[in-house]
C-alpha cells in the first residue's frame, strides 16, 4: 500500500539517528511496532487489580503428575 504522509522531518531524522536504522522506512516501521507494543502493554497493566484470584488455590498441585 503506497502512502503519502506528511511526517515531521526533524523527528524522523532524530529517530533514524538514535535507532541506527538504514532507511526512513525502517525507522517508521520500528516506531510503529514500538507504539503497538507499548499500547498493548498498557492494556495489560490496566488489568492489574481487576482480576480476582482464589486465595486457597494451590498452583503447585497442578505441577505434580
Secondary structure as GFF3:
##gff-version 3
##sequence-region A 1 65
A	DSSP	alpha_helix	9	19	.	.	.	ID=ss1
A	DSSP	alpha_helix	24	46	.	.	.	ID=ss2
A	DSSP	three_ten_helix	61	63	.	.	.	ID=ss3
###
